[in-house]
Amino acid sequence: MDSEDQIEPSPDDKRLYLPQHEGWEGRVKSNSTKEYCYYKSPGEDYFHLIVIGEIYLIRGDEKCCLNCAIRHGVVTLDRLHWQNRVRRKKPSVFNPGSSSSKG
């Protein structure tokens, strides 16, 4: 496929992605019961309400508005997150016979 044939995402593309999606569900707040976001907004010392019609995420007892989910890295706008993620280093194996362990 030529670079001309590749479709570039639209700058208006506003999809969100959950890189660690296990356990998370998306919900729409549809009642008047007071429910609060799990996180506090910067500069605030209180938990903010999730309001009727708002889309939010839930995992167990943790409810998270989308702004906080983006700020805390729960969700991303990067559709290639699976390619761009930071890979963990393999743990080094201690080898007592190696030259680096001789003193």
C-alpha positions as CSV (number, residue, x, y, z in Angstrom):
1,M,0.0,0.0,0.0
2,D,1.4,3.4,-1.0
3,S,1.5,6.2,1.4
4,E,-1.1,7.9,-0.8
5,D,-3.4,5.0,-0.2
6,Q,-3.2,5.2,3.6
7,I,-6.2,6.9,5.2
8,E,-5.2,9.6,7.7
9,P,-7.5,10.0,10.7
10,S,-9.6,13.1,10.6
11,P,-8.6,15.9,13.0
12,D,-12.3,15.8,14.0
13,D,-11.9,12.2,15.1
14,K,-12.8,12.2,18.8
15,R,-12.8,8.5,19.7
16,L,-11.4,7.4,23.0
17,Y,-9.5,4.2,23.7
18,L,-9.0,2.1,26.9
19,P,-5.5,0.6,26.7
20,Q,-6.1,-1.4,29.9
21,H,-9.8,-2.2,29.2
22,E,-10.2,-5.1,31.6
23,G,-13.1,-4.4,34.1
24,W,-14.1,-1.0,32.7
25,E,-17.5,-0.3,31.3
26,G,-18.9,2.9,29.7
27,R,-22.2,4.3,31.1
28,V,-24.5,7.3,30.6
29,K,-25.8,9.0,33.7
30,S,-29.5,8.7,33.4
31,N,-30.9,9.4,36.9
32,S,-30.8,12.1,39.5
33,T,-28.9,10.1,42.1
34,K,-25.8,11.9,43.3
35,E,-22.7,10.2,41.9
36,Y,-19.2,11.5,42.1
37,C,-16.1,11.1,40.0
38,Y,-13.4,9.0,41.7
39,Y,-10.8,11.7,41.1
40,K,-10.6,15.4,42.1
41,S,-10.0,18.0,39.4
42,P,-6.7,20.0,39.6
43,G,-6.9,22.8,42.2
44,E,-10.1,21.4,43.8
45,D,-10.3,19.7,47.2
46,Y,-13.6,18.0,46.5
47,F,-15.0,15.2,44.3
48,H,-17.1,16.6,41.4
49,L,-20.6,15.3,40.4
50,I,-21.3,13.2,37.4
51,V,-24.4,14.9,35.8
52,I,-27.4,13.5,34.0
53,G,-26.5,12.7,30.3
54,E,-22.8,12.6,31.0
55,I,-20.8,9.6,29.7
56,Y,-18.5,8.1,32.3
57,L,-16.5,5.0,33.0
58,I,-17.1,2.5,35.9
59,R,-15.0,-0.3,37.3
60,G,-16.3,-1.8,40.5
61,D,-17.0,1.2,42.8
62,E,-14.7,3.5,40.8
63,K,-16.6,6.0,38.6
64,C,-14.6,8.3,36.4
65,C,-15.7,11.2,34.2
66,L,-14.0,11.3,30.8
67,N,-12.0,14.4,31.6
68,C,-10.4,12.7,34.6
69,A,-10.0,9.5,32.7
70,I,-7.9,11.3,30.0
71,R,-5.9,13.3,32.6
72,H,-5.1,10.1,34.6
73,G,-4.2,8.0,31.5
74,V,-7.2,5.6,31.9
75,V,-8.2,6.5,28.3
76,T,-6.3,7.9,25.4
77,L,-7.1,9.7,22.1
78,D,-4.2,7.7,20.5
79,R,-5.8,5.1,18.2
80,L,-2.4,3.5,17.8
81,H,-1.9,3.1,21.6
82,W,-1.2,-0.6,21.2
83,Q,1.8,0.3,19.0
84,N,3.0,3.3,20.9
85,R,2.8,1.9,24.5
86,V,6.0,1.7,26.6
87,R,7.2,-1.8,26.7
88,R,8.4,-3.2,30.0
89,K,12.0,-4.3,30.2
90,K,12.5,-8.0,30.9
91,P,14.0,-8.5,34.4
92,S,17.7,-9.1,34.3
93,V,18.8,-12.5,35.4
94,F,21.5,-12.8,38.0
95,N,24.3,-14.9,36.8
96,P,27.0,-15.6,39.5
97,G,29.5,-16.7,36.9
98,S,29.4,-13.6,34.8
99,S,32.4,-11.2,34.7
100,S,30.3,-8.3,36.1
101,S,29.8,-10.1,39.5
102,K,33.5,-10.6,40.1
103,G,35.0,-8.1,42.6
